[in-house]
């Protein structure tokens, strides 16, 4: 298959390197990723300045690679419209340094890049790996990404679907398997630390701890139990449960 790889951690991140190294064994891989970290940028795109694209050579990879001084969504848009000739079979975003469970997908640049691909009717996957105490390892996540990729294609994944994949930081024999499940909820007890800057301006830095709401059959609960979670996403945010009821209001 012909694969486009991107991320929000930047083109030099360990996660995208491990992903490309694994997938280039059996597929044609093209990397188009931000030139620096763009975590939690959501689905933003750059419209107030030109994008700068640089072709790069990444040691240890045979893949063609480009850096873009924009967001993950920018990377997918310019890759599809300008940098890559011919069809792309699938877009894979990641491997993200940290999880994208539950409602965190709304903030995630990793997931947004995958959603951008789906808007262009290219099936996609967002892959995220749990990080603990600065333990950063992606090889097992890359293998799961390869397996899920093949399974999705064998089952004719729809062109507008995103698979959101989260892998726990466990030994391979400790992972219980793969669970397809709905998106859960994550809340943060946000705190803003106030400091005074060098120009005497007030600065606020956000801090906080996550609290997962473990809805039945959701990614947050299955992940906690030791499963790799796969959640199918779609960019259509319409609340169909109340669509007809809302029509009656007007």
N, C-alpha and C positions, 0 to 999 in steps of 0.2 A: 504494500500500500504506500501511497504518497502522503506523508504526514507533515503538518505544520505544527511546530512546537513554539510555545510562548510562555510567559510567566509574569509575576509582578515583583519578584525578588531581584530581577536584573539578569542580564545575559551572562554575568560571571558567577551566578549562584551555583552552589553545589547540586541543588535539586534538578535543575534543567540539564546539567551536565550528565548526571546519572541516568536521567530519562532518555536523553539522546544516545548515550552509550549503549543502553539496553536495546532500544528500538531500532537503531541503525543496523543491528545484526540481521534483521529480516525485512526492513522497510527502507524506503527513501525518506530521509528526514531533512527538513529545512527549518532552521531556527530564525525567528524574528522576535526579538525581545527588547524590553526597555534597557537603555544604557546604564541605568542605576535603579535602585529599589523604588517601587511605587506601591508599596503595600497599602491596603485599605483605601485605595483611590476610587473604588466602585466602578461605575460604568462611564466615567468622565472621558471626554475626548478633547484634543487640542484644536482650538479654532482661532486663537489670537496671535499665533506666530507660526512660521513654517516648521515642518518637521525635518530634522537632520537624520539621514540614514547613512550608516557606515557598514560596508562589508567587512567581516572579521574572519580570522582563522583561529579556531579554538583547538589548542594542542590536545591530541588524543581523540579528536572527532573528525570524521570524514565529511560531516554534514556541512552544507553551505550555511553561513550564519550572517545575520544582519543585526546591528543595534539601532535603536530608534530613541530619540530624546523625547519620548512621549509616554503615554499610558499603555497598559495592556490592550485596551480596546483599539487604540491607535495602531498598535502593532498588527493586529488581525486585519483591520481595515486596509492598511497600506500594503500588507502582504498579499491580500486577495486582489486588490485593485491595481497594484503597480509592480510588486517585486516578483511574483510567481506567475509564470505562464502555465496554462493548462489546469487541469482539475486537481483539487485537493480532496483526498478521500476522507480525512478526519483531522480535526484540530485538537491538540492536547495541551492543556495549560497546567504548568507545574514543573516539577513537584514542589508544592508550596512548603515553605518553612513554617510549619504550624497548621492547625486545623481550620477547616471551613465547615463547621457543623451548624445545623439549625439556621436561625435567622442571621448568622454571620455572613451568609452568602450575599446578603444585601449590601454589605460593605466591601466585599472581597474583589480586588482587582483580578485575582486568579479566576474566579468564577465568571466575572464580567467578560473576560476575554473569550471564554468558552461560549457564553451567551451571544456575544457578537458574531461568532462563527455561525451559530444556529440561525441568527437573523438573516445571514447570507445562504441559508439552507445547506449548511455543511454540518454534519453530526460532530459532536465534540464531547470532550471529557475534561473535567477539572480534577486534578489529583493533589491531595494534601497529606502531609505526614506529621504525625505527632512529634513534638520536640520537648524533651525534658532535661533540665539542668545542663543545657548547652550540648546535649548528646544529639548530634546531627548525622543521621545515617539514612540513605535513600535507596540503597540497592534492592531491598525487599519490596519497597513501594514501587520501584521501576518494574520489577517482575510482575507484580499484581496489575499494574497499568497495562502491560503487554498482554496479559491473559484476558483482562476485561475488554480490551480493544478487540481482540480476535473474537471473543464471544459476542460482542455487540454487532460486529460486521456479519458474523455467521447467522445472526438472527435478524438481519436487515434493519438495523436501527434507523428510525425515521430521521430525515435530514434536518429537522428543526428541534431535535432533542439534545439536551445536555445531561451527561451523567456526572453527578458530583460524588467523588470518591474520597473517602477518608480512611487512612491506615493507622492503626494504633502502634505505639512503640513497644512491641512485644517480640519475643523470639518466634521464629516461623512456626514452630510446633505448638506454641501457646495460642496462636490465632485460631478462633473457633470456626472460621469460615467467612463467607460473604453473605451479607443480608441486604436485600433490596427493601428499602423502607422510605417512609415519608420524612419530610423535613420537620425537625423539632424546633424548640425555642431556646434562645440563650439571652439572659439578661445580665447586665453589669451594674454593680454598685459603684457607679462613676463618682470619682472625686477629682476636683480640680485644685492642683497645688499652685498657690499664688507666689510669685517672686517679682522682684523689681529688676528690670533690665538695665543695661549699661547707659541707656539714654533716659533713664528714670521712668520708663513706661512699665505698666503692669502687665505681667505675663502669666498665662494659665497653662499648665501642663496636665493633660488628662491621665488619670490612673484609675485602677479598679480591678476587681476580681469577678470572674464569670460565675454565674449560677445557671446551670442547665435545668430546664423544665422537662422532666422525663415523661413526655406524652407516650401513650401506648403505641408500640410499633414505629417509633421515631428513631432517627439516626443518633440522637444523643444517648438514648437508652441502650441501643444495640452496641454502639461504640464502647460505652462503659463496660459492657459485658464481654468485650474482647473480640468483636467482629469487625471486619472490613465492611464499611457501609457504602452502599450505592443508592443514590437518590436521583431519579429522573426529574429534571427541571425543564421549565418552559418559560419563555419571555412574556407570555400573555399573563398579565397580573389581574385580569378580570375576576372579580368574585362572583362566580356563576351561581353560588348558593342564594344570593340575594338579588340577582339581576332582575328577575321578574317582579319581585316585591318592590324594588326601587322604581321600576317603571310606573307602578301604581301611584307613587308620590306625585307624579307630574301628569 
